[in-house]
Amino acid sequence: MASLSPLESIQEFAKTVFQKAPVIVLGSGASAAHGVPGMWPLGQHLKSLPTDASWTYEESQQWSIFIDDIDNGTDLETALGNARLSQDQTSLIVHGTRDFLLPYDLKAFNAVLADRKSFPLSSLFDHLFRSTHRTINVVTTNYDRIAEYAADASGHSHFTGFEYGHIQHRAKDLGMRLHSGNQATRTVCIWKVHGSFDWFRDSQNQIVGSRASVISPTGFTPLMVTPGIDKYRLTHGEPFRSIFGCADRALEAAGSYFCVGYGFNDEHVQSKLIERCEGSTTPLLLITKEVSATTKKFLGRGMCKNYLALESSAGGTLAISPENPGGLHLAGEDIWQLPVFLNRVLGVTS
C-alpha cells in the first residue's frame, strides 16, 4: 500500500478534526484576512490620541511610559501592561480602540452583503452543519462581528449571549435558541471573551447590546476588554464571567480544536485548550500566517501529541507536527490561508 503524500496526510488529519465537530478558536489573524488591523497599527493609533489638560502629573507620566514603549517597538499588550493608566485613560483607550477598528468591521459587513459567498467562515459553517450537529461553538478574543456576519451569510442563526433584536438584553438562558417549528435552528454560538463592538454599559450599570450604534451612545461605555493591567480584573465582572463560563464548557467538551490566526497569547482562552491537548489525544489544528513564539513554546514542550500547525513559508506552507517539529515545507501550497485550506484540504468551495 502506497504511503500518503504530505498533503494527503494533512487531509487525513483535518478529516479527523472536523469529524469530531471542533470548537473554532478565532484570533486576530482571522480578522486580519478581512482587513481588520492588528495590534501594531492599533498601537500607533492609540499613541496619537489627544491628551487631557486635566490629567494629573502621575497620569501624564504613565501616558508617557506608554508612548515611549510604543515608540521603542514594544508590543501593545506589554506597553499597556507597563503603564498604570487611570480609569479615565483606560476609557480613552477603549473608545479609541472602538473608533479605530469599527470602520473596518463595517467595511467587512458591506463586502459580505454584496457577496454572501465572500467569507470563507460561511463555507466552513455550512460544511460543519452537513451533519447531525445543531451547534457550532466559536471562541474568540476579537471585538469585531466577522463570525456573526459569516453565520448570517450562510443562513444560520448565531448567538452571543444576548437576546435577539436591535436593543439586546443579556439572555437569562444561555442555551436559548431560535426555533423552526418544534426544532431549534442550527446555531453558531460565538463566545466573545473580550467583548464586542456592540456591547455597552450605561450610567446605571445596565448592560445592553446595540447593533445599530456606529458612534457610542451618549452615557454608554463600550464593553471591550483591552490589553493592560485592568484586563483580568474586568473579566471577573459581567457579561464576561458568564461568557467565559460558556467558552470554558465548550473547550472542555470539545472533541477537537480548529484555530484560525490564533497566537496562544491569551490565558483567558488557552488554559483549557492546552490542558486538554496536553492531557489527552484531543487533536489540534492551527492555520495562521506565522506561528507565534508562545505557540512554538507550547508545542515544543512535547506534551501535546496530536497537533498540526500550518504557517506561511516562502512559496508555500510549513507544516509542523510531532513527526516534523521543525516543519515540513510544502512548496506551492498556501493552505495556511483559510479559503485555500477549505478548498485544497477539505474540498469545500464557496
N, C-alpha and C positions, 0 to 999 in steps of 0.2 A: 504494500500500500504506500503510495507516494506521500512524502511529508508535506505539510502545509507550507505555503509561501508566507512571508511576513504579513502581507495584507490579509490573507486568509485566516491567519492566527488571530489577528486583530478583530476580524469579523466574527470569529467564533467567540472570542471573549465578550465582545459587545452584545452578541446574541444572548449570552448567559445573563449579562447585566440587565438587559431590557425585558427578558422573560420574567425576571423577578420583580417587576414593577418598581423601578428605582425611585428614591427621593431625588429630586433635581435640586442641586445647590448652585445658585447663580451668584457670581462675584462681579466685580466692576468690569472685568473683561467682556462679560456677556452684553453689557450695556454699551461698552466702547464700540462694539461692532455696529451699533445703531447711531454712532456719532455723539454719544453722551461722554463728555470729558471725564478723565480720571483725576486722581489726587493731585498730580503735579500742576496742571492748568488751574485746578480749583484753588490750590495754594497761592498761585500767582495772583489770582483774582482777590482772594481774601486779604492778602497783604496790602492791596490798594484801597481797601475800604476806608472811608473818611473817619478820622478820629474825632472824639468829642472833647470840646474845650472844658467840659465839666468833669472830666476824668481826674481822679486823684493822682498824686505823684506816683504812688505804687502801681496804679492801673497803667499809667503811661510807661513805667519801667517794664512791666510784664509784657505789654504790647511790643515794646522794642525788642525784648528777648525773642518773641515770636517772629518778628520781621527779620531779625538777624539770622535766626535759624533757617528760615526760608531762603534768604539771600545766600546762605552758605551751602545750600543744596540739601538740607535736612528734609526728610520726608514729612508730609503734613501731619500724620498721626503723631510722630515724635515731637515735632515743633509745637503742636498744641498741647502735648503732654508735658513739655518742659516749662511752658508758661502757665502761671496760675492766674488765669483770666477771671475777672469778676463775673457776676451773673449778667450784668448789662452787656459786657463784652462777649460773653457766650451767646447771648441773644443776638448780638450783631453778627456773629459767625453763623448762627443758624439761619437768620434771614438772608444773609449774604450768600450762603450756600444754595438756598432755595431759589433766590433770584437769578443766580448764575446758571444753575443746571436745568431749571424748569423749561426754558425755551427749547432746549434740545429734546426734552421729553415730548413736548407738544409737536415738534417737527417730526419725531418718530411716529406720533399718532397720525399726523396728516399723511405720512408715507403709507401706513398700513390702511388708512381709509381709502386712499387712491388705488391701492393694490392689496387686496386681502390675502394674497399669497406671498407677500414680500417678507414675512417674518418666518425664519426657519423654526422658531419655537412653536408656531402654529402647526407646522408639519409634524413636529415631534409629539405634540399633544394628540394630534389625530392618530399617529402611529401607536401611541401607548393605549389609546382608548379602543383600538381594534382588539379588544379582549373582554373578559368579564368584569374587569376592574371599573368601578364607578368613580374613583377619586384618584387624582394625581396630587402629590404633595410637593410643593416648591418652597424651599427655604432660601431667603436672600437677604443680604446686607444692603441692597440698593434701595434708594428712595424712589426711583422712577417707576413708571407703570408699564414697562415693556412686557412683563409677564401677563399683566391684566389685558393689555391690548392684544397679545397673541392668543389668549383664550377666547376673547370676543371674536377675533377674526376667524377662528376655527369653529365658531358656533357652539362653544361650550361655556357653561356658567363658570364664574370664578367667585371665590370667597376669601376675604382678607381679615375676617374677624369683626367686620362691621355689617350692619343691616343694609339692605338694598335701598336705592333712591338717591336723590340729589343731596338731601340732608341726611347723613347717615349717623345713627347712634351705634354705640358698641353693641354687638349681638350678645344677648344674655345666654343664648345657646350656641356655643362654638361649633356645634355639629349641625347647625341649621343648613338646609338646602332648598333650592327651588324644586318644585315637583311638576312633573308632567303626568297627569292622571294620578295614579297611586304610587308612582315610582319617582324617586329622586333623580334629577338630571345628573349627567356626568359633570363633575365639578373639579376645577383646578383650585386647590387650596393654596394660597400664596401667603406664607408666613414671613412678614417683613419685620425682621427683628430690630431694625434701627429706625423704623418709621417710614412715612410716606409723604410725598408732596401734598397730598390731600387730607392729612390728619392735622387737627388743630386742638388747642386747649383755650377756652375762653377765660375771662376775668373771674368767673365764678368756679373755676377749676373743672368745668364740664368738658368732656371730650366729644368731638364731633368730626365726621368726615364731610368734606365739601369738595366734590369733584369739579365744580364749575369755577372755583376760585383760582384765577390766574394770579391776582395780587392777594397777599394775605389779608383776610378781612380785618377791619379795624377792631382792635381789642383782642385779637386772637394771636396765639403763638404757635408756629409750626411745630408739630411733634416729630422732630427729627433728631436722632442722637448723632452728634458729630464727634470726631475724634477729640481726645483731650482727657483731662483728669476727672471730669464730671461724667464720663461715658458710662462707667459701671454703676455709679450712684443713680443716674437717671433711669437705667433699665430695671431697677428694682420697683419702680412705680408702674402704674397702668398707663397705656394699654400694654406696655412692653412685657410686664410679668406674665400676663395671660398668653400673649403671642409666643413668648419663649417656651411656655409650657407646651403649647401645641407643636412648636418646632421640635422640641426635645422628644416628645412622644413619637412624632413621625420619624425622627432619626433613629430612635431606639428600636422601632418596629420594622425598619426598612430591610428589605431583602437584598438591596444593593444601592449603590450611590452613583449618580452621574453628575459630575461637577463641571461647570462651564465658566471659564475665566475666573476661577476662584483660587486665591493665593494662600489659603490656610493661615491668614494673618489676624483672625478674629476668634478669641477664646469663646465668645458667645455661641458660635456655631460649631467650631471644630472639635470641642472636647468630647461630645457624644459620638461624633463621627469617628474620630481617632480611636476612641475606646472600643467601638465596635469592630473597626478594621484590624486593630492590633490584638483583640481578644477572641477573634473568630475568623472564619474564612469568607466573611461578607465581602463581595467584590466591589472594588472602587475603580471607576473610570473617570479620568480627568482629561479635558481638552482645553488648551489655553495657548496664548501666544508665547508665553515664557513661563516655565515652571519656576515659582518663586523659591528663594533661598530657604524660607520656612518649610515649604513643601518638600524640598530636597532633604532637609534635615529630618523631617518626619518619616519619609520613605527610607532614608538612609539608615535609620536605626535597625532595620531588618526585621521588625516585629510585624509589619504588615506583609502578609504572604500572598495576597491575591489582588494585585493592582495593575493598572496600565495608565500611564500618563503620556499624552501626546502634545508636543510643543513644536513651534515653528523652528525650522532648521534651514540652512541655506539651500534653496532649491527643493525643499520638501518638508518632511516631518521627522522628528526624532521620537522614537517610541521607547519609553523607559518602563521596565518591568523587573520583577525579581530575577528573571533569567538574563536580562540585559540591563543591569543597574546603571551602566554608563551610557545606555541608549543605543538604539539601532536606527541608522539613518535610512529613511525611505525616500529615495530621490523621485521628484516629480509628483509627490502625493501631498497635497495641502490639507490633509484630513484633520489637522488641528483646528480648522475653521468649521463651525457648526454646520453651515449649509453643505459644505463639501463632505464632511463626516456623514451626515444623514444620507447623502446620495451614494457615496462610494462604499460606505461601511454597512449601512442599514438598507440601502436600496430604496430610500424614501425620496420622492420627488415632490416639488411644490405643486 
